[in-house]
Amino acid sequence: MPIELKMPALSPTMEEGTLAKWLVKEGDTVKSGDLLAEIETDKATMEFEAVDEGTIAKIVVPEGTDGVKVGAVIALIAGEGEDASAPAPAAKPEAPRAETPSPAPAPAAAPASAPKPAAAQAAASTSGGDRVKASPLARRLAGQQGIDLSGVSGSGPNGRIVKADLEGGKPGAAPAAAPQAAPAPAPQAAAPAPQPTDSAIPHEVVKLSNMRKTIARRLTESKQTVPHIYLTVDINLEKLLKLRTDLNAGLESRGVKLSVNDMLIKALAVALEAEPKCNVQFTGDQLLMFKRADISVAVSIPGGLITPIIVDAGAKSLSKISTEMKDLAARAKEGKLDPSEYQGGTASLSNMGMFGIKQFEAVINPPQAMIMAIGAGEKRPYIVGGELGVATVMSATGSFDHRAIDGADGAQLMKVFKELVENPLGMIA
């Protein structure tokens, strides 16, 4: 019996994926460990390996197919001694499928014509014309309720039918047909929704990737279900920038160059460990309080955004964080991250300072309970030592899930984060 090769779940949350490319063809012999296909999940493109030996008898799902459900059969493998062509007749059940839609329009058209006499009668009676005198409101209500106005006596001026006269009116046969006809157009009406406001405007239709679909779903869910609270602080970067320069001079021989972002990752992790009430996750009827800080760092990649994780960032040196971050970011842009490298995390950091963004409010990435949004460092008037001066200052905004983190606790985290960045020796001591 041929072996069914099924769509794998390449991550704990994967429900469907895109079969991006087949690396084998029908008739090829494969053994355990051979690469069979490239599968695009919501975050990465991953290679799918064979676990059985045999011959590729039939490729059921062609490459480029979107929305392939986990567990769906994508190919058949003939074992040793089996005829690789045997599974071919399995395609026959598809024939009746192709024929079933053709008779469907006929029954659909028949019911549409059945209620026509009743609808026509209602339309004629509500249209007013010379036969029936009725107010516009009465006509509309009669159409909605299926009342034949020709059988209603009017109490208005010159026998005109008004709203009060409809209370004793008897609905005709139209309302019975209306509910049956209404469901049919409903699903069809949803399809044109994504069309542009004016199709005459030159445009290009861009197919959504699995990643973009996931981003849209998760961020919509976040804004609809998570009550966000935003807290902003201004931070003097002068000491951190000087320390970075000194450290980079010492690390040059090792080929390590620290970025400001590397130091902010460390600062956030240390702040979360100092304020564990913010290093939590809301689960409905309880809170998960984490013992370490795993920082998810937002990285922009072609087609979307991914958040590789620096695990236990508070316990790692700045050079280790820098090395790991460069590696994760590079592989993220190539779509080569393992699910364990971007799923999880206890809090997130998103830095848009390199784009010149002064301040922004980031959307929480559920089920996490907070994200730190970092703006650009810029020269600003600033009080230093009790006197007005000029310093390199950045704005940082924490977004907190108010179900899990109180405003006072969030404010305390922002205070500690500010102190660590302004006195950076404290986070590396």
C-alpha positions in Angstrom: 0.0 0.0 0.0 1.4 3.4 -0.9 2.6 5.6 1.9 0.7 8.9 2.3 3.0 11.9 2.6 1.1 14.5 4.6 1.6 18.3 5.2 3.7 18.5 8.3 3.2 20.9 11.2 6.5 22.7 11.2 5.7 24.8 14.3 3.3 24.4 17.2 0.9 27.0 15.9 1.0 26.1 12.2 -2.5 25.2 10.8 -1.7 25.5 7.1 1.1 26.5 4.8 2.2 27.0 1.2 3.9 24.2 -0.6 6.5 26.6 -2.1 8.6 24.1 -4.1 9.0 20.4 -4.8 12.6 19.2 -4.7 11.7 15.8 -6.1 9.5 14.7 -9.0 7.3 11.6 -9.7 9.4 8.5 -10.2 12.3 9.7 -8.0 13.6 7.3 -5.4 14.0 8.8 -1.9 15.3 7.6 1.4 15.0 8.9 4.9 16.6 12.3 5.3 16.3 13.3 1.7 14.9 16.8 1.1 11.4 16.6 -0.5 10.0 20.1 -0.5 10.2 23.7 0.7 7.2 24.7 2.8 6.4 28.3 3.6 4.9 28.8 7.1 3.7 32.1 8.5 7.2 33.1 9.4 9.8 31.2 7.4 10.4 28.8 4.5 11.5 25.4 5.8 12.8 22.3 4.2 10.7 19.1 4.6 12.7 15.8 4.9 11.6 12.3 4.0 11.2 9.8 6.9 10.4 6.7 4.7 12.0 5.1 1.7 10.4 4.5 -1.6 9.5 6.0 -5.0 7.5 9.2 -5.4 4.4 7.6 -7.0 2.3 10.7 -7.2 2.5 14.4 -6.3 -1.0 15.3 -5.1 -0.5 19.0 -4.3 1.5 21.0 -6.9 4.1 23.5 -5.9 2.9 27.0 -5.3 -0.3 25.8 -3.7 -1.5 28.1 -0.8 -3.5 27.2 2.2 -2.6 23.5 2.4 -4.0 22.2 5.7 -1.7 20.4 8.2 -2.3 16.7 7.7 -3.5 16.9 4.1 -2.0 14.4 1.7 0.5 16.1 -0.5 2.2 13.1 -2.2 2.2 9.3 -2.3 5.3 7.1 -1.9 5.3 3.6 -3.3 7.3 1.2 -1.1 9.7 -1.5 -2.3 8.1 -3.9 -4.7 5.0 -1.7 -5.2 4.0 -0.4 -8.6 4.6 3.3 -8.6 1.9 3.8 -11.1 -0.7 2.1 -9.0 -1.9 5.2 -7.1 -2.7 7.0 -10.3 -6.4 5.9 -10.4 -6.8 7.8 -7.1 -7.3 10.9 -9.1 -10.6 9.5 -10.5 -12.7 10.7 -7.5 -11.8 14.2 -8.6 -14.0 13.8 -11.7 -17.4 13.7 -9.9 -16.2 16.7 -8.0 -15.7 18.7 -11.2 -19.1 17.7 -12.4 -21.0 18.5 -9.2 -20.7 22.3 -9.5 -22.3 22.3 -13.0 -25.8 21.1 -12.0 -25.7 23.5 -9.0 -26.5 26.7 -10.9 -29.7 25.1 -12.3 -31.4 24.5 -8.9 -30.2 27.9 -7.7 -31.9 29.6 -10.6 -35.1 27.7 -10.1 -35.9 29.0 -6.6 -35.0 32.5 -7.7 -37.8 32.4 -10.3 -40.3 30.7 -7.9 -40.9 33.7 -5.6 -41.1 36.1 -8.6 -44.9 36.3 -8.8 -45.2 37.2 -5.1 -42.3 39.6 -5.3 -43.7 41.2 -8.4 -47.1 41.5 -6.7 -45.5 43.2 -3.6 -43.5 45.5 -5.9 -46.6 46.5 -7.8 -48.6 47.2 -4.7 -45.8 49.2 -3.0 -44.9 51.2 -6.0 -47.9 53.4 -5.6 -48.8 54.1 -9.2 -52.5 55.0 -9.9 -54.0 52.0 -8.1 -52.8 52.4 -4.5 -52.2 55.6 -2.6 -49.6 55.2 0.2 -47.0 57.3 2.0 -43.4 56.5 1.2 -42.9 55.1 4.8 -45.9 52.8 4.4 -44.6 51.6 1.0 -41.2 50.7 2.5 -42.7 48.9 5.5 -45.1 47.0 3.3 -42.2 45.9 1.2 -40.3 44.7 4.2 -43.2 42.9 5.8 -44.6 41.5 2.5 -48.0 43.2 2.8 -50.1 43.6 -0.2 -51.3 47.3 -0.1 -54.2 46.6 -2.4 -56.0 44.9 0.5 -55.3 47.7 3.0 -57.8 50.5 3.7 -56.2 53.9 4.0 -57.1 56.3 6.8 -55.0 59.2 5.6 -56.1 62.2 3.5 -58.1 61.0 0.4 -57.8 57.4 1.5 -54.0 57.4 1.5 -52.4 54.4 3.4 -50.2 55.5 6.3 -48.0 53.5 8.7 -50.9 53.0 11.2 -53.0 51.2 8.6 -50.3 48.5 8.2 -50.9 47.1 11.7 -53.9 45.2 10.6 -52.4 44.2 7.2 -51.7 40.5 6.5 -48.4 39.5 5.1 -48.5 37.8 1.7 -46.4 34.9 0.5 -43.4 37.1 -0.2 -41.9 37.0 3.3 -41.7 33.2 3.2 -39.7 33.3 0.0 -37.6 36.2 1.1 -35.7 34.4 3.9 -34.9 31.6 1.5 -33.5 34.0 -1.1 -31.6 36.1 1.3 -28.9 33.6 2.4 -27.9 32.9 -1.2 -26.5 36.3 -2.0 -24.9 36.8 1.4 -21.8 34.7 0.9 -21.4 36.2 -2.6 -21.6 39.8 -1.2 -18.5 39.2 0.9 -16.3 38.4 -2.1 -16.2 42.0 -3.6 -15.2 43.6 -0.3 -11.4 43.7 -0.9 -11.9 45.4 -4.3 -10.5 49.0 -4.5 -12.9 51.9 -4.1 -12.4 52.9 -7.7 -11.3 50.0 -9.9 -10.4 52.6 -12.6 -7.5 53.7 -10.5 -4.3 52.0 -11.8 -3.4 49.3 -9.3 -1.7 46.0 -8.8 -3.2 43.0 -7.0 -0.6 41.7 -4.5 -1.3 38.2 -3.1 -1.0 38.1 0.7 1.8 35.8 2.0 1.1 33.5 4.9 3.2 35.8 7.0 1.2 38.9 6.1 -2.1 37.0 6.8 -0.7 36.0 10.2 0.4 39.5 11.0 -3.0 40.9 10.1 -4.8 38.3 12.2 -2.6 38.6 15.3 -2.4 42.4 15.4 -6.1 42.7 14.9 -6.6 40.2 17.7 -4.2 42.2 19.9 -5.9 45.6 19.5 -9.4 44.0 19.9 -8.7 41.9 22.9 -5.7 43.4 24.8 -6.3 46.7 26.7 -3.1 48.6 25.9 -1.7 51.3 28.3 1.2 53.4 27.0 4.0 55.0 29.2 6.8 57.1 27.7 10.1 58.3 29.1 12.9 60.5 27.7 16.3 59.0 28.2 19.7 60.7 28.0 22.0 58.5 25.9 25.3 60.3 26.4 26.9 57.8 28.9 25.6 54.8 26.9 27.1 56.1 23.7 30.4 56.8 25.4 30.5 53.3 26.9 29.6 51.8 23.5 32.6 53.6 21.9 34.9 52.3 24.6 33.7 48.7 24.5 33.8 48.6 20.7 37.5 49.7 20.8 38.2 46.8 23.1 36.1 44.3 21.1 37.6 45.3 17.7 40.2 42.5 17.8 37.4 39.9 18.3 35.4 41.2 15.3 32.5 42.3 17.5 30.8 45.7 17.1 28.1 46.6 19.6 25.0 48.5 18.4 22.8 50.7 20.6 20.1 48.2 20.1 22.2 45.4 21.6 22.6 47.5 24.7 18.9 48.3 24.9 18.1 44.6 24.7 20.3 44.0 27.7 18.8 47.0 29.6 15.2 45.7 29.0 16.1 42.2 30.2 17.8 43.5 33.3 14.9 45.8 34.0 12.3 43.0 33.6 14.3 40.8 36.1 14.3 43.8 38.5 10.6 44.3 38.1 9.2 40.7 37.7 5.6 42.0 37.9 6.1 43.1 34.3 7.7 39.9 33.1 4.4 38.1 32.9 1.8 36.6 30.6 -2.0 36.8 31.0 -3.8 33.4 30.5 -7.4 34.3 31.4 -7.6 33.1 35.0 -4.0 33.2 36.0 -0.7 35.0 35.4 2.6 33.3 34.3 5.5 35.0 36.1 8.7 34.2 34.3 12.0 33.6 36.0 14.2 34.9 33.1 13.8 37.5 30.4 13.7 36.2 26.8 13.6 39.3 24.6 11.9 39.1 21.2 13.4 41.7 18.9 11.4 43.0 15.9 13.3 42.5 12.6 11.9 43.8 9.3 12.2 41.2 6.5 10.8 41.1 3.0 7.1 40.6 3.2 6.6 41.3 6.9 8.1 41.3 10.4 9.6 38.5 12.5 10.8 38.5 16.2 13.8 36.3 16.8 14.5 35.8 20.5 17.6 36.5 22.6 17.1 33.8 25.3 18.0 34.8 28.9 19.3 38.2 27.7 19.8 39.4 31.2 22.5 36.8 31.9 24.4 37.2 28.6 27.3 39.6 27.9 26.8 42.4 25.5 29.2 40.8 23.0 27.2 37.6 23.2 23.9 39.4 22.6 25.5 41.3 19.6 26.8 38.1 18.0 23.5 36.2 18.4 21.4 39.2 17.2 23.5 39.5 14.0 23.2 35.8 13.3 19.4 35.7 14.0 18.7 38.8 11.9 20.7 37.5 9.0 18.9 34.1 9.0 15.6 35.7 9.6 15.9 37.7 6.3 16.8 34.4 4.5 13.8 32.7 6.0 16.0 30.1 7.7 15.0 30.5 11.4 13.9 27.5 13.3 10.4 28.0 15.0 12.0 27.7 18.4 14.1 30.8 17.5 11.1 33.1 17.0 8.2 31.6 19.0 8.0 32.4 22.6 9.7 35.3 24.4 8.6 37.0 27.5 8.6 40.6 26.2 9.5 42.4 23.0 11.6 45.3 21.8 11.0 47.3 18.6 13.5 50.0 17.5 12.5 52.4 14.7 15.2 55.0 15.6 17.2 54.1 12.5 14.3 55.5 10.4 14.3 58.8 12.3 11.0 58.0 14.1 11.0 60.1 17.3 8.3 58.2 19.2 5.7 55.5 18.5 3.4 53.1 20.3 4.0 49.5 19.4 1.3 46.8 19.4 1.7 44.1 21.9 2.5 40.6 20.5 0.1 38.2 22.3 0.5 36.3 24.5 3.3 38.6 25.7 2.2 41.4 28.0 4.6 44.2 27.0 6.7 45.7 24.2 9.2 48.5 24.4 9.2 51.0 21.4 12.4 52.8 20.9 12.6 56.1 19.0 15.6 58.0 17.5 18.3 59.5 19.6 18.6 63.2 18.8 20.1 66.4 20.2 17.6 68.1 22.4 17.6 70.7 25.2 17.9 68.7 28.4 18.5 69.4 32.1 21.9 68.0 33.1 23.1 68.5 36.7 20.3 71.0 37.4 21.3 73.2 34.4 19.8 73.4 30.9 22.1 71.9 28.3 22.0 69.9 25.1 22.2 66.1 25.1 21.5 63.1 22.9 18.0 62.0 24.0 15.7 59.3 22.9 12.0 58.6 23.7 11.0 55.0 24.8 7.4 54.0 25.1 6.3 50.9 26.8 3.0 49.2 25.7 1.5 47.1 28.6 -1.4 44.7 28.7 -3.5 46.3 31.4 -5.1 43.0 32.4 -1.7 41.7 33.6 0.3 44.8 34.4 -0.9 47.8 36.5 0.1 51.3 35.5 2.2 51.8 38.6 4.2 48.6 37.8 4.6 49.6 34.2 5.8 53.0 35.3 8.3 51.4 37.7 9.7 49.3 34.8 10.1 52.4 32.7 11.9 54.1 35.5 14.4 51.2 36.0 14.9 51.0 32.2 15.7 54.7 32.0 18.2 54.5 35.0 20.0 51.5 33.4 20.4 53.2 30.0 21.5 56.5 31.6 23.9 54.7 33.9 24.9 51.7 31.7 27.7 50.3 33.9 24.9 49.1 36.2 23.6 46.6 33.7 27.0 45.1 32.9 28.4 44.9 36.4 
